[in-house]
Every structure is written in structure tokens, then in C-alpha cells.
Amino acid sequence: MLLKKKSLHAWDLQDLIEEQFGFTPGKITPYRVLYRLENDGFVKSEQKERRRMYEITAKGEKELKKAKLYYKGLIEFF
């Protein structure tokens, strides 16, 4: 969801999670999650200067929409 707004470095993502959701993920957690998301084609990365920047792919946006509908359905169910 956070990558939909702009491309981010994993370290920036960690700060945004803390800011927006009120918890601090482990130091390597963002890197591990981004690696798996990239392996599955939901995000892509590009080396820019000395940082690897991540952005959501079309496949990732489609999956994000499906997840939103799923959770919306759960909320309406309860």
C-alpha cells in the first residue's frame, strides 16, 4: 500500500510503517518482505545511486485491490 504512493527504499519503508501504523518492524523485516514480494512479481526494484528503490507493479496493484475487497467483505460480515 505504501509503495503505491511512491517508490521507496526499505529503510524509508520502515520509518513510514512506524509513523503510519504505530509499530516498528524488525531491522531486516522490510528487506525480507520486499525480497519475497519482488520474487512473486508484486514489486520491482531498481538500483539508484547507492540505494535499491522499490515500486509496486501492475500485478501488485491488482493483488492490493483484491486484498482490499477481501478485508472490506470481512468487515461487512462482522
Secondary structure, 3 states (H helix, E strand, C coil): CHHHHCCEEHHHHHHHHHHHHCCCCCCCHHHHHHHHHHHCCCEEEEEECCEEEEEECHHHHHHHHHHHHHHHHHHHHC
